[in-house]
Amino acid sequence: MAANVPATSVMRAVALDPSASGKFVLCTVPRPESGAGVPLIRVAAFSLNRGEVRNALAEARDGARLGWDIAGTIERSATDGGSPPAGTRVVALDFRHRLGRVQRGAEHHGGAPSARRQL
Protein backbone atom coordinates (compact mmCIF):
# COMPACT_ATOMS: atom_id res chain seq x y z
CA MET A 1 0.00 0.00 0.00
CA ALA A 2 1.30 3.47 -0.84
CA ALA A 3 2.60 5.67 1.96
CA ASN A 4 0.31 8.45 3.23
CA VAL A 5 -2.79 6.78 1.76
CA PRO A 6 -5.50 5.98 4.32
CA ALA A 7 -6.22 2.23 4.46
CA THR A 8 -9.93 2.89 3.91
CA SER A 9 -9.32 4.53 0.51
CA VAL A 10 -7.91 1.37 -1.12
CA MET A 11 -8.79 -2.30 -1.48
CA ARG A 12 -7.24 -5.46 -2.91
CA ALA A 13 -8.28 -6.70 -6.36
CA VAL A 14 -7.30 -9.30 -8.95
CA ALA A 15 -6.16 -7.56 -12.13
CA LEU A 16 -4.78 -8.52 -15.53
CA ASP A 17 -1.02 -8.04 -15.89
CA PRO A 18 0.31 -9.51 -19.15
CA SER A 19 3.89 -9.26 -17.84
CA ALA A 20 3.17 -11.50 -14.80
CA SER A 21 3.89 -15.22 -15.13
CA GLY A 22 0.26 -16.18 -14.44
CA LYS A 23 -1.17 -13.10 -16.22
CA PHE A 24 -3.14 -12.08 -13.12
CA VAL A 25 -1.92 -10.31 -9.97
CA LEU A 26 -3.31 -9.33 -6.58
CA CYS A 27 -2.94 -5.55 -6.36
CA THR A 28 -4.12 -2.49 -4.45
CA VAL A 29 -6.67 -0.25 -6.20
CA PRO A 30 -8.77 2.76 -5.20
CA ARG A 31 -11.84 1.76 -3.22
CA PRO A 32 -15.11 2.46 -5.06
CA GLU A 33 -17.90 4.64 -3.68
CA SER A 34 -21.61 3.96 -3.60
CA GLY A 35 -23.68 5.85 -6.14
CA ALA A 36 -27.15 6.04 -7.68
CA GLY A 37 -28.40 2.46 -7.97
CA VAL A 38 -25.00 1.11 -6.84
CA PRO A 39 -24.34 0.15 -3.21
CA LEU A 40 -20.86 -0.33 -1.75
CA ILE A 41 -20.45 -4.02 -0.88
CA ARG A 42 -17.84 -5.39 1.52
CA VAL A 43 -16.86 -8.53 -0.38
CA ALA A 44 -16.41 -11.67 1.70
CA ALA A 45 -15.94 -14.07 -1.24
CA PHE A 46 -15.54 -13.85 -5.01
CA SER A 47 -14.87 -16.20 -7.88
CA LEU A 48 -13.15 -16.01 -11.22
CA ASN A 49 -15.35 -17.82 -13.71
CA ARG A 50 -14.03 -19.51 -16.84
CA GLY A 51 -15.60 -17.09 -19.33
CA GLU A 52 -14.38 -14.05 -17.44
CA VAL A 53 -10.79 -15.33 -17.36
CA ARG A 54 -10.83 -16.45 -20.98
CA ASN A 55 -12.26 -13.11 -22.16
CA ALA A 56 -9.76 -11.17 -20.07
CA LEU A 57 -6.82 -13.07 -21.55
CA ALA A 58 -8.10 -12.50 -25.09
CA GLU A 59 -9.56 -8.97 -24.97
CA ALA A 60 -8.99 -7.03 -21.76
CA ARG A 61 -6.65 -4.12 -21.33
CA ASP A 62 -3.79 -4.20 -18.83
CA GLY A 63 -5.11 -3.56 -15.33
CA ALA A 64 -8.64 -4.86 -15.96
CA ARG A 65 -10.15 -6.10 -12.69
CA LEU A 66 -11.70 -9.54 -12.41
CA GLY A 67 -14.09 -11.15 -9.96
CA TRP A 68 -17.64 -10.51 -11.19
CA ASP A 69 -19.32 -13.05 -8.93
CA ILE A 70 -19.32 -11.91 -5.30
CA ALA A 71 -20.92 -12.47 -1.91
CA GLY A 72 -20.78 -9.98 0.92
CA THR A 73 -22.58 -7.36 2.97
CA ILE A 74 -23.83 -3.96 1.88
CA GLU A 75 -21.59 -1.47 3.64
CA ARG A 76 -23.22 1.66 2.22
CA SER A 77 -26.59 1.71 0.43
CA ALA A 78 -27.03 3.21 -3.03
CA THR A 79 -27.24 7.00 -2.78
CA ASP A 80 -30.70 7.03 -4.36
CA GLY A 81 -32.11 4.33 -2.07
CA GLY A 82 -32.13 1.84 -4.97
CA SER A 83 -30.57 -1.00 -3.00
CA PRO A 84 -31.15 -2.98 0.18
CA PRO A 85 -30.04 -1.21 3.37
CA ALA A 86 -26.55 -1.33 4.88
CA GLY A 87 -25.91 -4.60 6.72
CA THR A 88 -27.88 -6.72 4.22
CA ARG A 89 -26.09 -9.89 3.05
CA VAL A 90 -26.09 -10.16 -0.75
CA VAL A 91 -24.79 -12.15 -3.69
CA ALA A 92 -24.06 -10.26 -6.90
CA LEU A 93 -23.03 -10.56 -10.50
CA ASP A 94 -21.32 -7.29 -11.45
CA PHE A 95 -20.55 -6.39 -15.07
CA ARG A 96 -19.59 -2.74 -14.46
CA HIS A 97 -15.88 -3.45 -14.88
CA ARG A 98 -16.19 -6.16 -17.55
CA LEU A 99 -12.87 -6.39 -19.34
CA GLY A 100 -11.86 -3.07 -17.85
CA ARG A 101 -14.60 -1.15 -19.65
CA VAL A 102 -17.27 0.55 -17.56
CA GLN A 103 -20.72 -0.81 -18.39
CA ARG A 104 -24.08 0.70 -17.55
CA GLY A 105 -25.24 -2.31 -15.54
CA ALA A 106 -28.33 -0.77 -13.91
CA GLU A 107 -29.97 -0.02 -17.25
CA HIS A 108 -29.14 -3.42 -18.75
CA HIS A 109 -30.15 -5.52 -15.79
CA GLY A 110 -32.87 -3.48 -14.12
CA GLY A 111 -32.19 -1.92 -10.76
CA ALA A 112 -29.05 -2.10 -8.66
CA PRO A 113 -26.49 -4.24 -10.53
CA SER A 114 -24.58 -5.16 -7.38
CA ALA A 115 -27.47 -6.05 -5.08
CA ARG A 116 -29.55 -8.67 -6.87
CA ARG A 117 -30.57 -11.05 -4.16
CA GLN A 118 -30.64 -10.86 -0.43
CA LEU A 119 -29.44 -13.93 1.49
C-alpha positions as CSV (number, residue, x, y, z in Angstrom):
1,M,0.0,0.0,0.0
2,A,1.3,3.5,-0.8
3,A,2.6,5.7,2.0
4,N,0.3,8.4,3.2
5,V,-2.8,6.8,1.8
6,P,-5.5,6.0,4.3
7,A,-6.2,2.2,4.5
8,T,-9.9,2.9,3.9
9,S,-9.3,4.5,0.5
10,V,-7.9,1.4,-1.1
11,M,-8.8,-2.3,-1.5
12,R,-7.2,-5.5,-2.9
13,A,-8.3,-6.7,-6.4
14,V,-7.3,-9.3,-8.9
15,A,-6.2,-7.6,-12.1
16,L,-4.8,-8.5,-15.5
17,D,-1.0,-8.0,-15.9
18,P,0.3,-9.5,-19.2
19,S,3.9,-9.3,-17.8
20,A,3.2,-11.5,-14.8
21,S,3.9,-15.2,-15.1
22,G,0.3,-16.2,-14.4
23,K,-1.2,-13.1,-16.2
24,F,-3.1,-12.1,-13.1
25,V,-1.9,-10.3,-10.0
26,L,-3.3,-9.3,-6.6
27,C,-2.9,-5.5,-6.4
28,T,-4.1,-2.5,-4.4
29,V,-6.7,-0.3,-6.2
30,P,-8.8,2.8,-5.2
31,R,-11.8,1.8,-3.2
32,P,-15.1,2.5,-5.1
33,E,-17.9,4.6,-3.7
34,S,-21.6,4.0,-3.6
35,G,-23.7,5.9,-6.1
36,A,-27.2,6.0,-7.7
37,G,-28.4,2.5,-8.0
38,V,-25.0,1.1,-6.8
39,P,-24.3,0.1,-3.2
40,L,-20.9,-0.3,-1.7
41,I,-20.5,-4.0,-0.9
42,R,-17.8,-5.4,1.5
43,V,-16.9,-8.5,-0.4
44,A,-16.4,-11.7,1.7
45,A,-15.9,-14.1,-1.2
46,F,-15.5,-13.8,-5.0
47,S,-14.9,-16.2,-7.9
48,L,-13.2,-16.0,-11.2
49,N,-15.3,-17.8,-13.7
50,R,-14.0,-19.5,-16.8
51,G,-15.6,-17.1,-19.3
52,E,-14.4,-14.0,-17.4
53,V,-10.8,-15.3,-17.4
54,R,-10.8,-16.4,-21.0
55,N,-12.3,-13.1,-22.2
56,A,-9.8,-11.2,-20.1
57,L,-6.8,-13.1,-21.5
58,A,-8.1,-12.5,-25.1
59,E,-9.6,-9.0,-25.0
60,A,-9.0,-7.0,-21.8
61,R,-6.7,-4.1,-21.3
62,D,-3.8,-4.2,-18.8
63,G,-5.1,-3.6,-15.3
64,A,-8.6,-4.9,-16.0
65,R,-10.2,-6.1,-12.7
66,L,-11.7,-9.5,-12.4
67,G,-14.1,-11.2,-10.0
68,W,-17.6,-10.5,-11.2
69,D,-19.3,-13.1,-8.9
70,I,-19.3,-11.9,-5.3
71,A,-20.9,-12.5,-1.9
72,G,-20.8,-10.0,0.9
73,T,-22.6,-7.4,3.0
74,I,-23.8,-4.0,1.9
75,E,-21.6,-1.5,3.6
76,R,-23.2,1.7,2.2
77,S,-26.6,1.7,0.4
78,A,-27.0,3.2,-3.0
79,T,-27.2,7.0,-2.8
80,D,-30.7,7.0,-4.4
81,G,-32.1,4.3,-2.1
82,G,-32.1,1.8,-5.0
83,S,-30.6,-1.0,-3.0
84,P,-31.2,-3.0,0.2
85,P,-30.0,-1.2,3.4
86,A,-26.5,-1.3,4.9
87,G,-25.9,-4.6,6.7
88,T,-27.9,-6.7,4.2
89,R,-26.1,-9.9,3.1
90,V,-26.1,-10.2,-0.8
91,V,-24.8,-12.1,-3.7
92,A,-24.1,-10.3,-6.9
93,L,-23.0,-10.6,-10.5
94,D,-21.3,-7.3,-11.5
95,F,-20.5,-6.4,-15.1
96,R,-19.6,-2.7,-14.5
97,H,-15.9,-3.4,-14.9
98,R,-16.2,-6.2,-17.5
99,L,-12.9,-6.4,-19.3
100,G,-11.9,-3.1,-17.9
101,R,-14.6,-1.1,-19.7
102,V,-17.3,0.5,-17.6
103,Q,-20.7,-0.8,-18.4
104,R,-24.1,0.7,-17.5
105,G,-25.2,-2.3,-15.5
106,A,-28.3,-0.8,-13.9
107,E,-30.0,0.0,-17.3
108,H,-29.1,-3.4,-18.8
109,H,-30.1,-5.5,-15.8
110,G,-32.9,-3.5,-14.1
111,G,-32.2,-1.9,-10.8
112,A,-29.1,-2.1,-8.7
113,P,-26.5,-4.2,-10.5
114,S,-24.6,-5.2,-7.4
115,A,-27.5,-6.1,-5.1
116,R,-29.6,-8.7,-6.9
117,R,-30.6,-11.1,-4.2
118,Q,-30.6,-10.9,-0.4
119,L,-29.4,-13.9,1.5
